[in-house]
Amino acid sequence: MADLGKLLVCCGLLIALVGALLIASGRMNLPVGRLPGDLIYKGKNTTFYFPLATSILVSIVLSLILYLVARARR
């Protein structure tokens, strides 16, 4: 049961850290979510938004972080 508690605390801290980074990026006017390559279609009554470039950027950053963590554990 102690392991589950530690896991939940770590997940909570990770979520709080991501939230703080999103707030900071909004205040610093970083264009995350509005990058060139993000697809936006505005019709008469609908809007379709697909953050393609943002998704690729997040994937690259997370892959790099996970690679470094895995390498550090060796």
VMD Tcl script that builds the backbone (N, CA, C; Angstrom):
set m [mol new atoms 222]
animate dup $m
set s [atomselect $m all]
$s set {name element resname resid chain x y z} {
  {N N MET 1 A 0.807 -1.187 0.000}
  {CA C MET 1 A 0.000 0.000 0.000}
  {C C MET 1 A 0.863 1.270 0.000}
  {N N ALA 2 A 2.024 1.183 0.600}
  {CA C ALA 2 A 2.909 2.354 0.653}
  {C C ALA 2 A 3.403 2.726 -0.746}
  {N N ASP 3 A 3.635 1.709 -1.584}
  {CA C ASP 3 A 4.085 1.989 -2.947}
  {C C ASP 3 A 3.016 2.739 -3.744}
  {N N LEU 4 A 1.765 2.371 -3.550}
  {CA C LEU 4 A 0.669 3.049 -4.231}
  {C C LEU 4 A 0.576 4.500 -3.776}
  {N N GLY 5 A 0.776 4.739 -2.504}
  {CA C GLY 5 A 0.763 6.102 -1.991}
  {C C GLY 5 A 1.868 6.953 -2.590}
  {N N LYS 6 A 3.054 6.375 -2.694}
  {CA C LYS 6 A 4.179 7.098 -3.300}
  {C C LYS 6 A 3.905 7.402 -4.767}
  {N N LEU 7 A 3.313 6.446 -5.461}
  {CA C LEU 7 A 2.989 6.649 -6.866}
  {C C LEU 7 A 1.966 7.774 -7.036}
  {N N LEU 8 A 0.955 7.799 -6.196}
  {CA C LEU 8 A -0.062 8.847 -6.283}
  {C C LEU 8 A 0.514 10.225 -5.971}
  {N N VAL 9 A 1.404 10.294 -4.987}
  {CA C VAL 9 A 2.046 11.573 -4.661}
  {C C VAL 9 A 2.899 12.046 -5.828}
  {N N CYS 10 A 3.657 11.148 -6.439}
  {CA C CYS 10 A 4.496 11.520 -7.587}
  {C C CYS 10 A 3.641 11.979 -8.761}
  {N N CYS 11 A 2.543 11.295 -9.026}
  {CA C CYS 11 A 1.652 11.700 -10.118}
  {C C CYS 11 A 1.040 13.075 -9.835}
  {N N GLY 12 A 0.660 13.319 -8.594}
  {CA C GLY 12 A 0.103 14.618 -8.232}
  {C C GLY 12 A 1.112 15.740 -8.403}
  {N N LEU 13 A 2.348 15.495 -7.995}
  {CA C LEU 13 A 3.391 16.508 -8.160}
  {C C LEU 13 A 3.687 16.760 -9.637}
  {N N LEU 14 A 3.662 15.711 -10.441}
  {CA C LEU 14 A 3.890 15.864 -11.873}
  {C C LEU 14 A 2.782 16.678 -12.520}
  {N N ILE 15 A 1.542 16.432 -12.150}
  {CA C ILE 15 A 0.411 17.190 -12.688}
  {C C ILE 15 A 0.504 18.656 -12.267}
  {N N ALA 16 A 0.889 18.902 -11.014}
  {CA C ALA 16 A 1.037 20.280 -10.547}
  {C C ALA 16 A 2.161 20.992 -11.297}
  {N N LEU 17 A 3.254 20.284 -11.568}
  {CA C LEU 17 A 4.368 20.877 -12.301}
  {C C LEU 17 A 3.962 21.229 -13.724}
  {N N VAL 18 A 3.252 20.333 -14.393}
  {CA C VAL 18 A 2.791 20.605 -15.755}
  {C C VAL 18 A 1.828 21.797 -15.759}
  {N N GLY 19 A 0.948 21.862 -14.780}
  {CA C GLY 19 A 0.032 22.995 -14.681}
  {C C GLY 19 A 0.770 24.311 -14.486}
  {N N ALA 20 A 1.785 24.302 -13.637}
  {CA C ALA 20 A 2.574 25.519 -13.414}
  {C C ALA 20 A 3.315 25.931 -14.688}
  {N N LEU 21 A 3.822 24.957 -15.431}
  {CA C LEU 21 A 4.496 25.279 -16.691}
  {C C LEU 21 A 3.527 25.861 -17.715}
  {N N LEU 22 A 2.313 25.338 -17.765}
  {CA C LEU 22 A 1.318 25.884 -18.688}
  {C C LEU 22 A 0.921 27.308 -18.312}
  {N N ILE 23 A 0.783 27.570 -17.040}
  {CA C ILE 23 A 0.467 28.935 -16.590}
  {C C ILE 23 A 1.612 29.881 -16.933}
  {N N ALA 24 A 2.847 29.435 -16.684}
  {CA C ALA 24 A 4.015 30.275 -16.983}
  {C C ALA 24 A 4.139 30.532 -18.475}
  {N N SER 25 A 3.870 29.512 -19.300}
  {CA C SER 25 A 3.981 29.717 -20.742}
  {C C SER 25 A 2.901 30.666 -21.245}
  {N N GLY 26 A 1.747 30.671 -20.613}
  {CA C GLY 26 A 0.696 31.609 -20.994}
  {C C GLY 26 A 1.049 33.048 -20.647}
  {N N ARG 27 A 1.715 33.225 -19.538}
  {CA C ARG 27 A 2.101 34.578 -19.117}
  {C C ARG 27 A 3.292 35.111 -19.890}
  {N N MET 28 A 4.117 34.206 -20.409}
  {CA C MET 28 A 5.313 34.628 -21.142}
  {C C MET 28 A 5.040 34.739 -22.636}
  {N N ASN 29 A 3.792 34.577 -23.050}
  {CA C ASN 29 A 3.369 34.677 -24.445}
  {C C ASN 29 A 4.117 33.716 -25.364}
  {N N LEU 30 A 4.399 32.509 -24.870}
  {CA C LEU 30 A 4.976 31.483 -25.732}
  {C C LEU 30 A 3.874 30.946 -26.635}
  {N N PRO 31 A 4.173 30.687 -27.897}
  {CA C PRO 31 A 3.120 30.305 -28.838}
  {C C PRO 31 A 2.754 28.823 -28.797}
  {N N VAL 32 A 2.850 28.177 -27.629}
  {CA C VAL 32 A 2.484 26.764 -27.531}
  {C C VAL 32 A 0.985 26.655 -27.794}
  {N N GLY 33 A 0.625 25.847 -28.768}
  {CA C GLY 33 A -0.774 25.717 -29.164}
  {C C GLY 33 A -1.146 26.623 -30.317}
  {N N ARG 34 A -0.242 27.496 -30.707}
  {CA C ARG 34 A -0.476 28.403 -31.839}
  {C C ARG 34 A 0.726 28.416 -32.775}
  {N N LEU 35 A 1.365 27.276 -32.922}
  {CA C LEU 35 A 2.554 27.189 -33.759}
  {C C LEU 35 A 2.171 27.115 -35.232}
  {N N PRO 36 A 3.075 27.529 -36.115}
  {CA C PRO 36 A 2.824 27.303 -37.537}
  {C C PRO 36 A 2.759 25.792 -37.778}
  {N N GLY 37 A 1.757 25.349 -38.440}
  {CA C GLY 37 A 1.566 23.921 -38.646}
  {C C GLY 37 A 0.378 23.379 -37.874}
  {N N ASP 38 A -0.128 24.149 -36.922}
  {CA C ASP 38 A -1.360 23.779 -36.239}
  {C C ASP 38 A -2.521 24.080 -37.186}
  {N N LEU 39 A -3.386 23.120 -37.366}
  {CA C LEU 39 A -4.465 23.252 -38.336}
  {C C LEU 39 A -5.701 23.861 -37.693}
  {N N ILE 40 A -6.245 24.897 -38.321}
  {CA C ILE 40 A -7.463 25.551 -37.845}
  {C C ILE 40 A -8.399 25.718 -39.032}
  {N N TYR 41 A -9.618 25.227 -38.882}
  {CA C TYR 41 A -10.644 25.415 -39.901}
  {C C TYR 41 A -11.829 26.096 -39.240}
  {N N LYS 42 A -12.214 27.247 -39.755}
  {CA C LYS 42 A -13.359 27.983 -39.212}
  {C C LYS 42 A -14.454 28.010 -40.262}
  {N N GLY 43 A -15.535 27.326 -39.973}
  {CA C GLY 43 A -16.685 27.335 -40.858}
  {C C GLY 43 A -17.705 28.354 -40.361}
  {N N LYS 44 A -18.921 28.274 -40.889}
  {CA C LYS 44 A -19.964 29.211 -40.453}
  {C C LYS 44 A -20.328 28.993 -38.986}
  {N N ASN 45 A -20.576 27.749 -38.630}
  {CA C ASN 45 A -21.029 27.452 -37.268}
  {C C ASN 45 A -20.075 26.542 -36.507}
  {N N THR 46 A -18.968 26.163 -37.114}
  {CA C THR 46 A -18.053 25.236 -36.459}
  {C C THR 46 A -16.621 25.731 -36.561}
  {N N THR 47 A -15.830 25.276 -35.637}
  {CA C THR 47 A -14.388 25.519 -35.666}
  {C C THR 47 A -13.699 24.207 -35.347}
  {N N PHE 48 A -12.769 23.805 -36.200}
  {CA C PHE 48 A -11.990 22.591 -35.991}
  {C C PHE 48 A -10.549 23.011 -35.776}
  {N N TYR 49 A -9.965 22.547 -34.680}
  {CA C TYR 49 A -8.587 22.894 -34.346}
  {C C TYR 49 A -7.823 21.616 -34.061}
  {N N PHE 50 A -6.721 21.408 -34.763}
  {CA C PHE 50 A -5.859 20.255 -34.532}
  {C C PHE 50 A -4.422 20.743 -34.387}
  {N N PRO 51 A -3.869 20.670 -33.179}
  {CA C PRO 51 A -2.509 21.183 -32.936}
  {C C PRO 51 A -1.430 20.205 -33.392}
  {N N LEU 52 A -1.245 20.072 -34.689}
  {CA C LEU 52 A -0.298 19.102 -35.245}
  {C C LEU 52 A 1.141 19.431 -34.856}
  {N N ALA 53 A 1.579 20.648 -35.093}
  {CA C ALA 53 A 2.966 21.032 -34.783}
  {C C ALA 53 A 3.221 20.987 -33.276}
  {N N THR 54 A 2.244 21.398 -32.492}
  {CA C THR 54 A 2.389 21.355 -31.041}
  {C C THR 54 A 2.502 19.911 -30.563}
  {N N SER 55 A 1.725 19.018 -31.147}
  {CA C SER 55 A 1.787 17.598 -30.773}
  {C C SER 55 A 3.153 17.012 -31.089}
  {N N ILE 56 A 3.698 17.352 -32.228}
  {CA C ILE 56 A 5.020 16.846 -32.605}
  {C C ILE 56 A 6.081 17.390 -31.654}
  {N N LEU 57 A 6.001 18.673 -31.323}
  {CA C LEU 57 A 6.962 19.281 -30.404}
  {C C LEU 57 A 6.894 18.632 -29.027}
  {N N VAL 58 A 5.706 18.422 -28.510}
  {CA C VAL 58 A 5.541 17.787 -27.202}
  {C C VAL 58 A 6.068 16.355 -27.243}
  {N N SER 59 A 5.832 15.646 -28.321}
  {CA C SER 59 A 6.328 14.279 -28.464}
  {C C SER 59 A 7.846 14.230 -28.452}
  {N N ILE 60 A 8.483 15.145 -29.143}
  {CA C ILE 60 A 9.948 15.183 -29.175}
  {C C ILE 60 A 10.512 15.495 -27.794}
  {N N VAL 61 A 9.932 16.466 -27.121}
  {CA C VAL 61 A 10.417 16.850 -25.790}
  {C C VAL 61 A 10.237 15.700 -24.799}
  {N N LEU 62 A 9.066 15.062 -24.801}
  {CA C LEU 62 A 8.837 13.945 -23.882}
  {C C LEU 62 A 9.744 12.758 -24.202}
  {N N SER 63 A 9.969 12.491 -25.469}
  {CA C SER 63 A 10.874 11.400 -25.848}
  {C C SER 63 A 12.289 11.672 -25.350}
  {N N LEU 64 A 12.735 12.910 -25.489}
  {CA C LEU 64 A 14.067 13.277 -25.006}
  {C C LEU 64 A 14.164 13.136 -23.489}
  {N N ILE 65 A 13.144 13.597 -22.770}
  {CA C ILE 65 A 13.149 13.496 -21.306}
  {C C ILE 65 A 13.164 12.035 -20.867}
  {N N LEU 66 A 12.313 11.212 -21.476}
  {CA C LEU 66 A 12.270 9.799 -21.103}
  {C C LEU 66 A 13.563 9.076 -21.468}
  {N N TYR 67 A 14.183 9.455 -22.569}
  {CA C TYR 67 A 15.468 8.880 -22.941}
  {C C TYR 67 A 16.535 9.214 -21.885}
  {N N LEU 68 A 16.562 10.469 -21.457}
  {CA C LEU 68 A 17.549 10.874 -20.462}
  {C C LEU 68 A 17.297 10.207 -19.117}
  {N N VAL 69 A 16.039 10.058 -18.738}
  {CA C VAL 69 A 15.720 9.376 -17.475}
  {C C VAL 69 A 16.134 7.910 -17.538}
  {N N ALA 70 A 15.840 7.248 -18.647}
  {CA C ALA 70 A 16.218 5.836 -18.797}
  {C C ALA 70 A 17.729 5.673 -18.793}
  {N N ARG 71 A 18.415 6.593 -19.422}
  {CA C ARG 71 A 19.882 6.523 -19.462}
  {C C ARG 71 A 20.483 6.780 -18.070}
  {N N ALA 72 A 19.871 7.655 -17.288}
  {CA C ALA 72 A 20.362 7.972 -15.950}
  {C C ALA 72 A 20.138 6.805 -14.985}
  {N N ARG 73 A 19.133 5.978 -15.239}
  {CA C ARG 73 A 18.846 4.854 -14.338}
  {C C ARG 73 A 19.815 3.706 -14.509}
  {N N ARG 74 A 20.584 3.699 -15.589}
  {CA C ARG 74 A 21.535 2.595 -15.823}
  {C C ARG 74 A 22.707 2.653 -14.911}
}
mol reanalyze $m
mol bondsrecalc $m
mol representation Tube
mol addrep $m
